[in-house]
Each structure stands twice: as structure tokens, then as C-alpha cells.
């Protein structure tokens, strides 16, 4: 049976995607969860995995075509069965209890059990129809419960029971993973697992029916007997399908009622069950395909990881933490692993400048989006830039004292950016108008519900802005960790679409490349963006608490605020910048580090 591969929802505001590259060609064999193609959107580039194992039968979109969310991208099935599918309608006739009716073939599913029409195998292999009816009549629905105030969905990590298994009331039925917690979903009643609605690694919304638990005896599985051997001769030549025959035969002999429903499973579940023995860590703990793939990409040994999930299961975050720890380890291999990262590749570009002279290349989708939005921003809002010079000597002294211990303790570097983000978050609370949006057509302005600060990250593909949600509620340690995590995952194309949207204010660090100051363009629909220049040492006039002036070498940085004059006046912008300047120059951050 063929399966359609559709373009999934890739973010709250993402409605379409461009096919960047097909990783498989028509006729290629593909495993469940194996990457099938790459899709590019205006927020993120990602791989679309195959939902089932099989053969790629058809490709619906060419490379560089744009597809809408929900569009069918490809068809996956069994190459052998697809060619034989055209001949199967005739074989479905024996499924009728009335042998003479040769023209009616109401049950196309009989195509699967083409064992022996003589033995009326099709109805025996079709518990799907009765089981669905039985589940709705006498079964109990197992739904995804609310797992937290802001949790709206969960990913099925692992089914602990298979269709046909007996389950007790309150016995764990499956494991579900969310962005906040991993948990087990218990069965609300005792009975038999009649039907599974979601495959492993599928995402379900709160309230969705995950499975049906009921009485297996209620399923009409004894109907194969009324099927007489009346049609062995009319269809003798239509039986050239002995291959599927070998799998159903051994199962009905031992536990027909219990094993047959397992064949109803979608190919994704069957593949997951078949691979479960191999997809485990060294201690036998099950590992999802997504986690295994992530571990392979980051060169992480699953046997060395202690899982923090339910029952010691290794979660995605465990792999990411292990990968980050490996990068921080002072080994000789670290530079080699980091060599292919985005930054080094960017540095190598000038060396091949002679290869691109006179060459015309197609713009990437991301570059097109950036170009369009930058022009749109300047055409939409009245932008101008205010700049102040900030003395960061106090913060430099704090960093010098604590940065080594901080990195050992927290696993991330303590840069100047967390200090600036913290000061900006505090200033946004004082000046909420800088953290607002404007709608001139409606004649309204809307204040943000939190300090959602975007951090511009320079990647190989272009500038991306992941967002730190509620940054104003985080301390320095939390901000440093969040910045390091988001920046690393953005450069590795591992950041999610939702993490690239929802910002209310943006900070861009153009000083990392040595620029003293710039006039950044506001990231619509925001009304302001803060730019941080290069930190330099130079002599400046300083005044002590007694009013005495002297010249000293200080650590200086320019901060530039581009703002939308439609909503923010120059005086407000100046006060906002002055608040950030005063907070940074006071250097009152030592308390968090115990100094």
C-alpha cells in the first residue's frame, strides 16, 4: 500500500517551502525516518524524513519548486506490489461470501492477503474494519492529556504495548516527549490494545485519540470459517503472489487473534518494532531514530550517555548536551571537529574569489527573503539611528575574574553579550514603547507580553535571528547558556522555526567582525534594533567620585539604536540608550558571581 509524503507544518507562520534537494531518486529504497529531501523556508532549512520504509515510486515536485503545507511531495510504497496492484481487483472477488458475484470487489484491502483465495485468507487478515467498529462500540479511547499549562502537543517516543497485547488499568501504554517533559501515558482501563492511532515519532495534539483499548473477544475474527472453498478453481491463475504468503502463515497458527492485528499496523510502526532490537543503546534502552540520527551527526557515542528520559531513555537534549561537552573538552580533536563549521568556511571563500569572477549564481531562498524584508522595512518605517559610547571596563574586570571558572562550571563561554542583553531587557521594562509594534492602518500600537529578544547570528547561509523568549526574566547565567545554545544550533541548521519567530526586540553584534558602529535596519514588525560595536581600548577622560579628571586606558564600545520614528521619538530613544549605558558602566553584576 502506497503512502503519501506531505509537506508538514514547519512553524506557526510558515505556509510554504521550496524543495532544495532530493536526497533520493525514483526507484531508490528508503528506510523509515531516513531523510528523503531538503526543504528551505524563509525561516529555516530542514530535512523531510520518510514516514515509512519502502521504495520511492513518484516525485511530485522538482527541485526549486515551491510547495504549500499539506501538499503531496512524493509517493512511497512497495515497487513489486505497485506493479501487481493493477491485477489485484480480480483477486478480491473470492472475499465475497456469495461466490457467483464476480463483478463486486468492495474490499480493496483484500489485496494484502493474496495468500490463497481458496482458504478465504482476505477476511482473516482484515481485522481493521471490525476492530475499528469494535473500538468505537465497546473500546475506550486513550487521549493525549494536558501535560502543562503551555504544552499543546507531544511526540510519541515509544509504544510500550503492541496491538493485541493485554494491558492493565494504569499500566504504562506509551511514552510521550514534549519540549518541557518526558512522561508515560497509562491505560485508563484494563483490556486489550485494539488500535494504535499514531506511529512512533509522530506528533499529537492535546486531546487527540492515541489508541483504543477494549475487549478483544468483541472483535469478529471467526468469520473466515463461513468462507467456503467455492472459488479455488475460478481463480487458480490469479495466485502468483506467494511472497506475502510466508509472513501471515506462521502467525495465525499460534496466536491468530493476537498476532493478526499487528499486521494492520502502518509500515512506520512495523518498521519501528522490527528495528527496536538494534535501535538501542548499549544497556538495551530504546533510542528513537531521531535521537540516533542526531548522535550520528554530532559523533556522539550513545553508550556513553546516561539518559534523563523516562526509564533512562536517551533524549534529544541528552545528545546535544553530550556534543556540547565534547566540544568544550580540551582535546586535540576539538579543532578538527570544529574545522568544518560555518565560520571557517566563510573565511575560505576569499581564497576562491578567482573561481567566481564573472559568474552568475542563483540567489538562495534565504537571501531573497532577507533582501525583500530589508527593503520592505525601510519602505515601511521611518528609521534613524542614535549612538552612545559605553565604558565596559568594569564588566571586563568581572569577566577576567570569573570567565574560566564560569566555563568549567556552566559549559559555555561568558562573553559581553549576556551583559548587554540583560541591560537591554531591563531597559525594555522601563520603556515598553521600544518593545511594541505599530499598525498605522488600524491606528493602534501593541505592547509585547514579554521581553522576547532576538539575537542576530551570522551563518554560512545568511543572517538568522533566533529569539530568546522572556529574556527579561533570565539571569546572566541563563542568558549566557541560551545565547550559546541558540547560536550553535542556528549555525548548524538545528534551530526550529518557532525559535526564529516571535521576537519583540533585536540585538545585532556587528562588532564581532571589527566594525566600530553601524546603522542596523529594524527587523519588522519590531520598532527598534540595538547594534553592538567592536570593543576597543583607547585613552579617555575619566572622573573619580571627587570630581578629579584624568586620562586612562578604558575598554570602550559604541551602541547604536535604530528605531522607528513613527512610534519612538528621539528623546525616548536617547533615554533608552542612556539607561543601557548607565547599567553597563555601573558594572553591578558581580553579585551573581559572588564577587
C-alpha positions as CSV (number, residue, x, y, z in Angstrom):
1,X,0.0,0.0,0.0
2,X,1.5,3.3,-1.0
3,X,2.0,6.2,1.4
4,X,1.9,9.9,0.6
5,X,4.7,12.2,1.9
6,X,3.3,15.6,2.5
7,X,5.0,18.9,3.4
8,X,4.5,19.2,7.2
9,X,3.8,22.4,9.1
10,X,7.3,23.9,9.7
11,X,6.3,26.8,12.0
12,X,3.5,28.9,13.1
13,X,3.8,31.4,10.3
14,X,5.3,29.1,7.6
15,X,2.8,28.3,4.8
16,X,5.2,27.1,2.1
17,X,8.6,25.7,1.4
18,X,11.0,25.4,-1.6
19,X,12.4,22.0,-2.5
20,X,16.1,22.5,-2.2
21,X,17.3,19.0,-3.0
22,X,16.0,15.5,-3.4
23,X,18.2,13.0,-1.4
24,X,16.6,10.0,-3.1
25,X,15.6,9.3,-6.7
26,X,12.5,7.4,-8.0
27,X,13.2,3.7,-7.6
28,X,15.5,4.1,-4.6
29,X,14.9,2.1,-1.4
30,X,14.4,4.2,1.7
31,X,14.1,3.3,5.4
32,X,11.5,4.8,7.8
33,X,12.7,8.2,9.2
34,X,15.5,8.3,6.6
35,X,15.9,11.8,5.1
36,X,14.1,12.0,1.8
37,X,14.5,15.6,0.7
38,X,15.6,19.0,1.9
39,X,13.2,21.9,2.1
40,X,14.0,25.6,2.5
41,X,11.7,28.2,4.0
42,X,12.1,31.8,4.9
43,X,12.9,30.8,8.5
44,X,14.8,27.5,8.4
45,X,16.2,24.8,6.2
46,X,15.3,21.3,7.2
47,X,15.2,17.7,6.0
48,X,11.9,15.9,5.5
49,X,12.1,12.2,6.6
50,X,10.2,9.3,5.0
51,X,7.3,8.3,7.2
52,X,7.6,4.6,6.1
53,X,10.1,2.2,4.7
54,X,9.7,1.2,1.0
55,X,10.6,2.4,-2.5
56,X,10.3,5.9,-3.8
57,X,7.6,5.5,-6.5
58,X,6.9,9.1,-7.6
59,X,8.2,12.6,-7.0
60,X,5.6,15.3,-7.3
61,X,7.7,18.4,-7.1
62,X,11.1,19.2,-8.8
63,X,14.0,21.0,-7.1
64,X,13.4,24.7,-6.7
65,X,9.6,24.2,-6.9
66,X,7.5,25.7,-4.1
67,X,5.0,23.6,-2.3
68,X,2.3,24.6,0.2
69,X,2.0,23.0,3.6
70,X,0.0,19.8,3.2
71,X,0.9,19.3,-0.5
72,X,1.9,15.8,-1.5
73,X,5.7,15.8,-2.2
74,X,6.2,12.1,-3.1
75,X,4.7,8.6,-3.0
76,X,6.4,5.7,-1.2
77,X,5.3,2.1,-1.5
78,X,6.4,-1.4,-2.5
79,X,7.8,-1.5,-6.0
80,X,6.7,-5.1,-6.6
81,X,3.2,-4.6,-5.2
82,X,2.7,-1.4,-7.1
83,X,3.1,-3.2,-10.4
84,X,0.9,-6.0,-9.3
85,X,-1.7,-3.7,-7.8
86,X,-3.3,-3.3,-11.2
87,X,-4.0,-7.0,-11.4
88,X,-5.4,-7.5,-7.9
89,X,-9.0,-6.4,-8.4
90,X,-9.9,-9.8,-9.8
91,X,-8.4,-11.5,-6.8
92,X,-10.7,-9.6,-4.4
93,X,-13.7,-11.4,-5.7
94,X,-13.2,-14.5,-3.5
95,X,-13.6,-12.3,-0.5
96,X,-17.4,-12.3,-1.1
97,X,-19.4,-14.9,0.7
98,X,-21.6,-15.2,-2.4
99,X,-19.2,-16.9,-4.8
100,X,-21.0,-16.2,-8.0
101,X,-20.7,-12.4,-7.6
102,X,-17.6,-11.8,-9.8
103,X,-18.1,-8.2,-10.5
104,X,-18.2,-6.9,-7.0
105,X,-15.0,-6.1,-5.3
106,X,-15.9,-3.8,-2.4
107,X,-12.9,-4.6,-0.3
108,X,-9.7,-3.4,-1.9
109,X,-7.8,-4.3,1.2
110,X,-8.0,-7.9,0.2
111,X,-5.0,-7.1,-2.0
112,X,-2.8,-7.5,1.0
113,X,-3.5,-11.2,1.9
114,X,-3.2,-12.7,-1.5
115,X,-2.2,-16.0,0.1
116,X,-4.8,-18.4,-1.1
117,X,-8.3,-17.3,-2.1
118,X,-9.2,-21.0,-1.5
119,X,-8.8,-20.5,2.2
120,X,-10.6,-17.2,2.3
121,X,-7.5,-15.5,3.7
122,X,-8.5,-11.9,3.0
123,X,-11.2,-11.6,5.7
124,X,-8.8,-13.2,8.2
125,X,-6.3,-10.5,7.5
126,X,-8.8,-7.7,7.6
127,X,-9.5,-7.1,11.3
128,X,-9.0,-3.5,10.7
129,X,-12.7,-3.0,9.8
130,X,-14.2,-4.9,12.7
131,X,-11.5,-3.6,15.1
132,X,-12.4,0.0,14.3
133,X,-16.1,-0.7,14.8
134,X,-15.4,-2.7,18.0
135,X,-13.2,0.0,19.3
136,X,-15.9,2.7,18.9
137,X,-18.6,0.4,20.2
138,X,-17.0,-1.2,23.3
139,X,-13.5,0.2,23.5
140,X,-12.1,3.1,25.5
141,X,-10.3,5.9,23.8
142,X,-6.8,6.8,25.2
143,X,-6.3,10.5,24.6
144,X,-3.2,12.8,25.0
145,X,-3.8,14.6,28.3
146,X,-2.8,18.2,29.1
147,X,0.9,17.9,30.1
148,X,1.4,21.5,31.2
149,X,0.0,25.0,31.0
150,X,1.7,25.9,27.7
151,X,2.1,22.4,26.3
152,X,-0.2,21.9,23.3
153,X,1.3,18.8,21.7
154,X,3.6,15.8,22.3
155,X,5.8,13.5,20.3
156,X,5.2,9.7,20.6
157,X,8.6,8.5,21.8
158,X,7.8,4.8,22.2
159,X,4.9,2.4,22.3
160,X,5.3,0.1,25.3
161,X,2.5,-2.2,24.1
162,X,1.6,-3.5,20.6
163,X,-1.8,-4.1,19.1
164,X,-3.3,-7.3,20.6
165,X,-1.3,-7.0,23.9
166,X,-3.2,-7.2,27.2
167,X,-2.9,-4.1,29.3
168,X,-3.9,-3.4,32.9
169,X,-5.6,-0.3,34.2
170,X,-3.0,2.4,34.9
171,X,-0.3,0.4,33.3
172,X,2.1,2.4,31.1
173,X,0.9,2.2,27.5
174,X,3.3,4.6,25.7
175,X,5.9,7.3,26.3
176,X,5.4,10.9,25.1
177,X,8.0,13.6,24.8
178,X,7.3,17.4,24.9
179,X,9.5,20.4,24.9
180,X,9.2,20.5,28.7
181,X,8.9,16.9,29.9
182,X,9.0,13.3,29.0
183,X,6.3,11.1,30.5
184,X,4.4,7.8,30.3
185,X,0.7,7.7,29.4
186,X,-1.1,5.0,31.3
187,X,-4.1,3.0,30.1
188,X,-7.4,4.3,31.6
189,X,-8.9,0.8,31.7
190,X,-7.9,-2.9,31.6
191,X,-8.3,-4.8,28.4
192,X,-6.6,-5.4,25.0
193,X,-4.9,-2.8,22.9
194,X,-7.1,-2.8,19.8
195,X,-5.8,0.0,17.7
196,X,-2.9,2.5,17.6
197,X,-3.7,5.9,16.0
198,X,-0.2,7.4,16.0
199,X,3.2,6.0,15.0
200,X,6.4,6.5,16.9
201,X,7.9,10.0,16.4
202,X,4.5,11.3,15.3
203,X,3.3,14.5,17.0
204,X,-0.2,14.6,18.5
205,X,-2.2,17.5,19.9
206,X,-3.6,17.5,23.4
207,X,-7.0,15.7,23.2
208,X,-6.1,13.6,20.2
209,X,-7.0,9.9,20.4
210,X,-3.8,7.9,20.7
211,X,-5.2,4.4,20.9
212,X,-8.3,2.2,21.6
213,X,-8.4,-0.2,24.5
214,X,-11.2,-2.7,24.8
215,X,-12.3,-6.3,24.8
216,X,-10.5,-8.4,22.1
217,X,-13.3,-11.0,22.2
218,X,-15.7,-8.4,20.8
219,X,-13.9,-8.4,17.5
220,X,-15.5,-10.6,14.9
221,X,-12.5,-12.7,14.0
222,X,-14.1,-16.0,13.4
223,X,-15.8,-15.0,10.2
224,X,-13.2,-16.7,8.0
225,X,-14.9,-20.1,8.5
226,X,-18.1,-19.3,6.6
227,X,-15.9,-18.7,3.5
228,X,-16.3,-21.9,1.6
229,X,-13.8,-23.3,-0.8
230,X,-16.1,-22.5,-3.7
231,X,-13.7,-20.3,-5.6
232,X,-10.5,-22.3,-5.8
233,X,-10.9,-23.1,-9.4
234,X,-12.2,-19.7,-10.8
235,X,-9.0,-18.0,-9.6
236,X,-6.2,-20.6,-9.9
237,X,-4.1,-18.4,-12.3
238,X,-4.5,-15.4,-10.2
239,X,-2.4,-16.7,-7.4
240,X,1.1,-15.7,-8.5
241,X,1.7,-13.9,-5.2
242,X,3.3,-16.5,-2.9
243,X,5.7,-13.9,-1.3
244,X,3.3,-12.3,1.2
245,X,2.0,-15.8,2.0
246,X,5.0,-16.7,4.1
247,X,4.5,-13.9,6.7
248,X,0.8,-14.4,7.6
249,X,1.0,-18.2,7.7
250,X,3.1,-18.8,10.8
251,X,1.2,-16.2,12.8
252,X,-2.4,-17.5,12.6
253,X,-1.3,-21.0,13.6
254,X,0.0,-19.9,17.0
255,X,-1.9,-16.8,18.1
256,X,-4.2,-15.8,15.3
257,X,-6.3,-13.4,17.3
258,X,-3.3,-11.8,18.9
259,X,-0.9,-11.5,16.1
260,X,-3.1,-10.6,13.2
261,X,-3.9,-7.1,14.4
262,X,-0.2,-6.4,14.3
263,X,-0.3,-6.7,10.5
264,X,-2.8,-3.8,10.5
265,X,-0.1,-1.5,11.7
266,X,1.1,1.1,9.4
267,X,4.5,0.4,7.9
268,X,6.1,3.0,10.1
269,X,5.1,1.2,13.3
270,X,6.1,-2.2,11.9
271,X,9.5,-0.8,10.9
272,X,10.0,0.7,14.3
273,X,9.1,-2.6,16.1
274,X,11.4,-4.5,13.7
275,X,14.3,-2.2,14.4
276,X,13.7,-1.8,18.1
277,X,16.3,-4.5,18.9
278,X,19.0,-2.7,17.0
279,X,17.9,0.9,17.9
280,X,19.0,0.7,21.5
281,X,22.0,1.9,23.5
282,X,24.5,-0.4,25.0
283,X,22.3,-1.1,28.1
284,X,19.3,-2.1,25.9
285,X,17.4,1.2,26.4
286,X,15.4,2.1,23.3
287,X,16.6,5.0,21.2
288,X,14.3,6.8,18.8
289,X,15.5,7.2,15.1
290,X,15.6,11.0,15.6
291,X,18.0,10.7,18.6
292,X,20.1,8.0,16.8
293,X,20.4,10.3,13.7
294,X,21.3,13.3,15.9
295,X,24.0,11.2,17.7
296,X,25.5,10.2,14.4
297,X,25.6,13.8,13.1
298,X,27.4,15.0,16.3
299,X,29.6,11.9,16.5
300,X,28.3,11.1,20.0
301,X,28.6,7.5,21.4
302,X,25.1,6.6,22.7
303,X,26.7,4.0,25.1
304,X,28.5,6.8,26.9
305,X,25.3,8.8,27.6
306,X,23.1,8.4,30.6
307,X,19.5,9.1,29.5
308,X,17.4,11.6,31.5
309,X,14.1,10.4,30.0
310,X,11.5,8.0,31.3
311,X,13.2,4.7,32.3
312,X,16.6,6.1,31.5
313,X,15.7,6.8,27.8
314,X,18.1,8.9,25.9
315,X,16.5,12.2,24.8
316,X,17.4,14.6,22.1
317,X,18.7,17.1,24.7
318,X,21.0,14.5,26.2
319,X,22.7,14.1,22.9
320,X,23.1,17.8,22.4
321,X,24.5,18.2,25.9
322,X,27.0,15.4,25.2
323,X,28.0,17.0,21.9
324,X,28.5,20.4,23.6
325,X,30.5,18.8,26.4
326,X,32.7,17.1,23.8
327,X,33.4,20.5,22.1
328,X,34.3,22.1,25.4
329,X,36.7,19.3,26.3
330,X,40.4,20.4,25.9
331,X,41.3,17.7,23.4
332,X,43.4,17.9,20.3
333,X,40.5,16.6,18.3
334,X,38.3,19.5,19.0
335,X,39.8,21.9,16.5
336,X,39.4,19.2,13.8
337,X,35.8,18.8,14.5
338,X,35.2,22.5,14.6
339,X,37.1,23.0,11.3
340,X,34.1,22.4,9.0
341,X,31.9,24.8,10.9
342,X,30.2,27.7,9.3
343,X,32.8,30.4,10.3
344,X,35.9,28.7,8.9
345,X,34.1,28.0,5.6
346,X,33.2,31.7,5.3
347,X,36.9,32.6,5.8
348,X,37.9,30.2,3.0
349,X,35.6,32.0,0.5
350,X,38.0,34.8,-0.4
351,X,40.7,32.3,-1.4
352,X,38.5,31.0,-4.2
353,X,37.5,34.5,-5.4
354,X,39.0,33.9,-8.8
355,X,36.7,31.0,-9.3
356,X,33.6,33.2,-9.1
357,X,34.7,36.1,-11.1
358,X,32.2,36.8,-13.9
359,X,30.0,34.0,-12.7
360,X,26.2,34.4,-12.3
361,X,24.6,32.4,-9.5
362,X,21.0,32.0,-8.4
363,X,20.1,33.7,-5.1
364,X,19.2,31.3,-2.3
365,X,15.7,31.5,-0.9
366,X,17.0,32.9,2.4
367,X,19.0,35.6,0.6
368,X,15.8,36.5,-1.3
369,X,13.8,36.8,1.9
370,X,16.5,38.9,3.6
371,X,16.7,41.3,0.6
372,X,12.9,41.6,0.4
373,X,12.5,42.2,4.1
374,X,15.3,44.8,4.4
375,X,13.8,46.9,1.5
376,X,10.3,46.4,2.9
377,X,11.5,47.6,6.4
378,X,13.0,50.8,5.0
379,X,9.9,51.5,2.9
380,X,7.5,50.8,5.7
381,X,9.0,52.6,8.7
382,X,10.7,55.9,9.3
383,X,14.1,54.8,10.6
384,X,17.0,56.7,12.1
385,X,19.9,55.8,14.4
386,X,21.1,57.1,17.8
387,X,24.6,56.1,19.1
388,X,26.2,56.2,22.5
389,X,29.7,55.3,23.7
390,X,29.9,52.9,26.7
391,X,32.8,52.2,29.0
392,X,32.8,48.5,29.7
393,X,35.9,48.4,31.8
394,X,34.0,47.3,34.9
395,X,32.5,44.4,33.0
396,X,35.9,43.5,31.5
397,X,37.3,43.2,35.0
398,X,34.4,40.9,36.1
399,X,34.9,38.7,33.1
400,X,38.6,38.4,33.7
401,X,38.0,37.1,37.2
402,X,35.2,34.6,36.6
403,X,35.2,33.6,32.9
404,X,37.4,30.5,33.4
405,X,35.5,29.1,36.4
406,X,32.2,30.0,34.6
407,X,33.1,28.0,31.6
408,X,34.1,25.0,33.7
409,X,31.0,25.2,35.8
410,X,28.4,26.0,33.1
411,X,30.0,24.6,30.0
412,X,29.6,27.9,28.0
413,X,31.7,31.0,27.5
414,X,30.9,34.2,29.3
415,X,31.0,36.9,26.6
416,X,30.0,40.6,26.8
417,X,26.7,39.8,25.0
418,X,24.8,38.4,28.1
419,X,25.6,41.6,30.0
420,X,24.2,43.7,27.1
421,X,21.1,41.6,26.7
422,X,20.4,41.8,30.4
423,X,20.8,45.6,30.4
424,X,18.6,45.8,27.3
425,X,15.9,43.6,28.9
426,X,15.8,45.8,32.0
427,X,15.6,49.0,29.8
428,X,12.7,47.5,27.8
429,X,10.8,47.1,31.0
430,X,11.4,50.8,31.7
431,X,10.5,51.8,28.2
432,X,7.8,49.4,26.9
433,X,7.1,51.5,23.9
434,X,10.5,50.3,22.5
435,X,9.2,46.8,22.9
436,X,6.0,47.4,21.0
437,X,4.6,47.2,17.4
438,X,2.6,49.8,15.4
439,X,-0.3,49.4,13.0
440,X,-0.8,52.8,11.3
441,X,-3.8,51.5,9.2
442,X,-5.7,50.4,12.2
443,X,-4.4,53.3,14.2
444,X,-3.1,51.1,17.1
445,X,0.0,50.1,18.9
446,X,0.5,46.8,20.7
447,X,2.9,46.2,23.6
448,X,4.7,42.9,23.8
449,X,3.8,40.4,26.5
450,X,7.4,39.9,27.4
451,X,11.0,40.9,26.5
452,X,11.4,38.5,23.6
453,X,14.9,39.4,22.4
454,X,16.2,38.2,19.0
455,X,20.0,37.7,18.6
456,X,21.3,38.1,15.0
457,X,23.5,35.1,14.1
458,X,25.9,35.1,11.1
459,X,25.6,31.7,9.4
460,X,27.0,30.3,6.2
461,X,23.6,30.7,4.6
462,X,23.0,34.2,5.8
463,X,21.8,36.2,8.8
464,X,19.2,34.5,11.0
465,X,17.6,35.8,14.2
466,X,16.7,33.2,16.8
467,X,14.7,34.5,19.7
468,X,15.2,34.3,23.5
469,X,11.7,34.2,24.8
470,X,11.2,36.2,28.1
471,X,14.8,37.2,28.2
472,X,14.0,39.8,30.8
473,X,13.3,37.1,33.3
474,X,16.7,35.3,32.9
475,X,19.8,36.0,34.9
476,X,23.3,36.2,33.4
477,X,23.9,32.5,33.6
478,X,20.6,31.7,31.9
479,X,21.2,34.3,29.2
480,X,24.8,33.0,28.5
481,X,23.5,29.4,28.2
482,X,20.6,30.4,26.0
483,X,22.7,32.6,23.7
484,X,25.4,29.8,23.3
485,X,22.8,27.1,22.6
486,X,20.8,29.2,20.1
487,X,23.8,30.5,18.2
488,X,25.4,27.0,17.9
489,X,22.1,25.3,16.7
490,X,21.4,28.2,14.3
491,X,24.8,27.8,12.6
492,X,24.3,24.0,12.4
493,X,20.7,24.5,11.0
494,X,19.3,22.7,14.0
495,X,17.1,25.6,15.3
496,X,13.4,25.2,15.0
497,X,11.1,27.5,13.0
498,X,9.3,28.6,16.2
499,X,12.6,29.7,17.7
500,X,13.1,32.1,14.7
501,X,9.8,34.0,15.2
502,X,8.0,35.9,18.0
503,X,10.7,38.5,18.7
504,X,9.8,41.9,20.0
505,X,13.3,43.5,20.0
506,X,16.6,42.6,18.3
507,X,20.3,42.9,19.1
508,X,22.9,42.5,16.4
509,X,26.6,42.2,17.1
510,X,28.3,43.7,14.1
511,X,31.4,44.4,16.2
512,X,32.4,40.8,16.2
513,X,33.8,41.5,12.7
514,X,35.7,44.6,13.9
515,X,33.1,47.3,13.0
516,X,33.0,50.2,15.4
517,X,29.4,51.3,14.7
518,X,26.7,50.8,12.1
519,X,23.1,51.7,11.4
520,X,21.2,48.4,11.5
521,X,17.8,48.1,9.8
522,X,14.8,47.4,12.1
523,X,13.5,43.9,12.0
524,X,9.8,44.2,11.1
525,X,7.3,44.3,12.7
526,X,9.5,45.5,15.6
527,X,10.2,49.1,16.1
528,X,13.9,49.1,17.3
529,X,17.1,47.2,17.0
530,X,20.3,47.6,19.1
531,X,23.7,47.2,17.4
532,X,26.9,46.5,19.4
533,X,30.2,47.7,18.0
534,X,33.8,46.3,18.5
535,X,35.3,46.6,22.0
536,X,38.5,48.6,21.8
537,X,41.0,50.0,24.2
538,X,41.7,53.7,24.0
539,X,42.5,56.7,26.2
540,X,39.6,58.6,27.6
541,X,39.0,61.3,30.2
542,X,37.6,59.8,33.4
543,X,36.4,61.5,36.5
544,X,36.6,60.0,40.0
545,X,34.0,60.4,42.7
546,X,35.7,63.6,43.9
547,X,35.4,65.2,40.5
548,X,39.1,64.8,39.6
549,X,39.7,64.2,36.0
550,X,42.4,62.1,34.4
551,X,43.3,60.2,31.2
552,X,43.2,56.4,31.4
553,X,43.0,53.5,29.0
554,X,39.5,52.1,29.1
555,X,37.5,49.4,27.3
556,X,35.1,51.3,25.0
557,X,32.2,50.2,22.8
558,X,29.6,52.0,20.6
559,X,26.0,51.0,21.0
560,X,23.7,52.1,18.1
561,X,19.9,52.1,18.3
562,X,18.0,52.2,15.1
563,X,14.3,53.0,15.8
564,X,11.0,53.6,14.0
565,X,10.3,57.3,14.4
566,X,6.6,56.6,13.7
567,X,6.3,55.3,17.2
568,X,9.5,56.3,19.1
569,X,10.7,59.9,19.5
570,X,14.3,60.8,19.6
571,X,14.2,61.7,23.3
572,X,12.7,58.3,24.1
573,X,15.5,56.6,22.1
574,X,18.1,58.7,23.9
575,X,16.7,57.8,27.3
576,X,16.6,54.1,26.4
577,X,20.2,54.1,25.3
578,X,21.3,56.1,28.4
579,X,19.6,53.5,30.6
580,X,21.6,50.7,29.0
581,X,24.8,52.8,29.2
582,X,24.3,53.5,32.9
583,X,23.6,49.9,33.7
584,X,26.7,48.6,31.9
585,X,29.0,51.2,33.2
586,X,27.9,50.7,36.8
587,X,29.1,47.1,36.4
588,X,26.8,45.9,39.2
589,X,26.9,42.3,38.1
590,X,29.4,40.8,40.5
591,X,26.8,39.6,43.0
592,X,25.7,36.8,40.7
593,X,29.3,35.5,40.7
594,X,30.0,36.0,44.3
595,X,32.5,38.9,43.9
